[in-house]
Amino acid sequence: MMKAIIFDLDGTLLDRDASVEKFIRAQYKRLIAYVGNVPHETYISRFIELDCRGYVWKDKVYQQMVEEFPIQNITWEALLQDYINEFKHYCVPFLNLTQLLESLKKDFRLGMITNGFGQFQLDNIKALGIEHYFDEILISEWEGMKKPDPEIFKKAASRLKVLPQECMYVGDHPKNDVKGAQNAGMIGVWKKDAAWRQVDADYIIDDLLELIKIVKKRNEGHGLYI
């Protein structure tokens, strides 16, 4: 029986692609005095390309941007600090996020495991207005381990006071999320991402609300429904 549902953040609850594009367009306008020599769409598309969907930290991205383009009178460090300070204001949730968490919270303990820098990720979680739904939030920098290490999944289960086999984990990355969770003994749910086609997951969802039917069916006969 499932007793806890644990989520990834970026690409699962936070629509990171939409958030990044929203942020970088705003940054260009905000700092146009420094970056205006770079064509608007060029600045945006190159940032998104170098960002590699979040798998390259922005120090490397901005260093490359400053090297490639005629960006004037501002350092890559200042651009990075702007990203750290401002990104939280541009966070876009996936559709039905609050509705899903409201439903699940009635019957399950909820957790989150996300790779990334502690305060930065926590700021983004708070920006989505969802922090209060979660019993435990594990951020890799603060935990000293990261996905797909099974130990961070087991640590989350322990802190939620459940067994790994009583947990369902939902994420968008086949290795970091789905396989990592399965290797820890959890049920792995893949939230579809166009970057991958064939993913070996226990369940596959397109929309977050599909999860409600999955957990209801899985716990059928155990007296725990949504």
C-alpha positions in Angstrom: 0.0 0.0 0.0 1.2 3.5 -0.8 1.6 5.8 2.2 3.7 8.5 0.7 4.1 10.3 -2.6 7.4 12.0 -3.3 8.0 14.4 -6.2 10.9 15.9 -8.2 10.7 19.7 -8.7 12.1 20.9 -12.0 10.2 19.5 -15.0 7.7 17.8 -12.7 6.0 20.4 -10.6 7.8 23.4 -11.9 7.5 24.0 -15.7 11.2 24.8 -15.9 11.3 25.4 -19.7 8.5 28.0 -19.5 10.1 29.5 -16.4 13.5 29.9 -18.0 12.2 31.5 -21.1 10.0 33.9 -19.1 13.1 34.8 -16.9 15.6 35.3 -19.7 13.3 37.5 -21.7 12.8 39.7 -18.6 16.5 39.7 -17.8 17.3 41.0 -21.3 14.8 43.9 -20.9 15.9 44.6 -17.3 19.6 44.7 -18.2 19.3 46.0 -21.8 21.9 48.8 -21.0 24.5 46.0 -20.7 23.3 43.3 -23.1 21.5 45.5 -25.7 24.3 45.0 -28.2 23.2 41.4 -28.5 20.1 40.8 -30.6 17.1 40.0 -28.3 16.3 36.6 -29.7 20.0 35.7 -30.0 20.5 36.4 -26.3 17.5 34.3 -25.4 18.1 31.3 -27.6 21.8 31.1 -26.8 21.1 31.1 -23.0 18.5 28.4 -23.4 20.9 26.3 -25.5 23.8 26.7 -23.0 21.5 26.0 -20.1 20.9 22.5 -21.3 17.5 22.4 -19.5 19.1 23.1 -16.2 21.9 20.6 -16.3 24.6 23.2 -16.7 24.9 25.7 -13.8 24.6 29.3 -14.8 28.2 30.3 -13.9 29.3 28.3 -17.0 26.4 29.7 -19.0 27.1 33.3 -18.3 30.9 32.9 -18.7 30.2 31.6 -22.2 27.7 34.4 -22.9 30.2 37.1 -21.9 32.9 35.4 -24.0 30.8 35.1 -27.1 28.8 38.4 -27.2 29.6 42.1 -26.9 28.1 42.4 -23.4 29.4 45.6 -21.8 30.1 46.9 -18.3 28.8 43.9 -16.5 30.5 40.8 -15.4 29.4 37.2 -15.7 29.3 37.1 -11.9 26.8 40.0 -11.8 24.6 38.3 -14.5 24.7 35.1 -12.4 23.7 37.0 -9.2 20.8 38.5 -11.1 19.7 35.0 -12.1 19.9 33.8 -8.4 18.0 36.8 -7.2 15.3 37.1 -9.8 14.5 33.6 -11.2 12.0 32.9 -8.4 9.8 35.7 -9.7 9.3 33.8 -13.0 8.4 30.3 -11.8 5.6 28.7 -13.8 3.8 25.7 -12.3 2.5 22.8 -14.4 -1.2 22.7 -14.9 -3.3 21.3 -12.0 -0.4 21.4 -9.5 -2.4 22.8 -6.6 -5.4 20.7 -7.3 -3.2 17.6 -7.2 -1.5 18.4 -4.0 -4.8 19.3 -2.3 -6.2 15.9 -3.2 -3.1 13.9 -2.2 -2.5 15.7 1.1 -5.8 14.3 2.5 -4.5 10.7 2.6 -0.7 10.7 2.0 2.5 12.0 3.4 4.1 14.2 0.7 7.8 14.6 0.1 10.1 16.2 -2.5 13.6 15.4 -3.6 15.3 17.9 -5.9 18.9 18.3 -7.1 20.3 21.7 -6.9 21.4 24.5 -4.6 19.5 24.7 -1.4 18.3 28.3 -1.0 17.8 28.7 -4.7 15.5 25.7 -5.0 13.7 26.5 -1.8 13.0 30.0 -3.1 11.5 28.5 -6.2 9.3 26.1 -4.2 8.0 29.0 -2.1 7.4 31.0 -5.2 5.1 28.3 -6.4 3.2 28.5 -3.1 3.4 24.8 -2.4 5.9 24.5 0.4 3.2 23.9 3.0 1.9 20.8 1.3 5.1 18.9 1.9 6.1 17.0 5.1 9.7 16.7 3.9 11.8 18.5 1.3 15.3 17.2 0.5 17.6 19.4 -1.6 20.8 17.8 -2.8 23.2 20.5 -1.7 21.9 20.4 1.9 21.7 16.6 2.0 25.2 16.0 0.8 23.9 13.5 -1.9 21.9 13.8 -5.0 19.7 11.8 -7.3 20.0 9.1 -8.7 21.8 7.9 -5.6 19.3 5.5 -4.0 20.4 6.8 -0.5 18.7 10.1 -1.0 15.4 8.3 -1.8 15.8 6.1 1.2 16.6 9.1 3.4 13.3 10.7 2.2 11.3 7.6 3.1 12.9 7.5 6.5 12.1 11.1 7.2 8.6 10.5 6.1 8.4 7.6 8.5 7.5 5.0 5.8 9.3 2.2 4.0 10.6 2.8 0.5 8.2 0.2 -0.9 5.4 2.3 0.5 6.5 5.3 -1.6 5.7 6.4 -5.1 8.1 8.8 -6.7 7.2 11.1 -9.6 9.8 12.7 -11.8 10.6 13.6 -15.4 14.1 12.2 -15.7 14.4 8.5 -16.6 17.7 8.0 -14.7 17.8 10.6 -11.9 14.1 10.1 -11.0 12.5 6.9 -12.2 15.5 4.6 -12.0 16.9 6.2 -8.9 13.6 5.7 -7.1 13.2 2.1 -8.4 16.7 1.2 -7.2 15.7 2.4 -3.8 12.7 0.1 -3.8 10.0 2.7 -4.7 7.4 2.8 -7.4 8.7 5.0 -10.2 6.4 7.2 -12.1 7.6 9.1 -15.2 6.0 12.4 -16.0 6.5 12.5 -19.8 9.1 14.7 -21.2 9.7 15.2 -24.9 13.4 14.7 -24.5 13.0 11.0 -24.0 10.8 8.4 -25.8 11.2 4.9 -24.2 11.3 5.0 -20.4 11.1 1.9 -18.2 8.7 3.2 -15.5 6.1 1.5 -13.4 3.6 4.2 -14.5 3.7 7.0 -17.1 1.6 10.2 -16.9 1.1 13.2 -19.1 -0.9 15.4 -16.7 -0.3 15.6 -12.9 -4.0 14.7 -12.2 -3.5 11.3 -13.7 -1.6 10.4 -10.6 -4.8 10.4 -8.5 -6.3 7.5 -10.5 -3.0 5.6 -10.2 -2.7 5.8 -6.4 -6.4 5.1 -6.0 -6.2 2.0 -8.0 -3.0 0.9 -6.4 -4.5 1.2 -2.9 -7.8 -0.3 -3.8 -8.8 -2.8 -1.2 -6.6 -1.3 1.5 -9.1 1.3 2.7 -7.2 4.3 1.5 -8.8 6.4 -1.2 -8.7 9.9 -2.5 
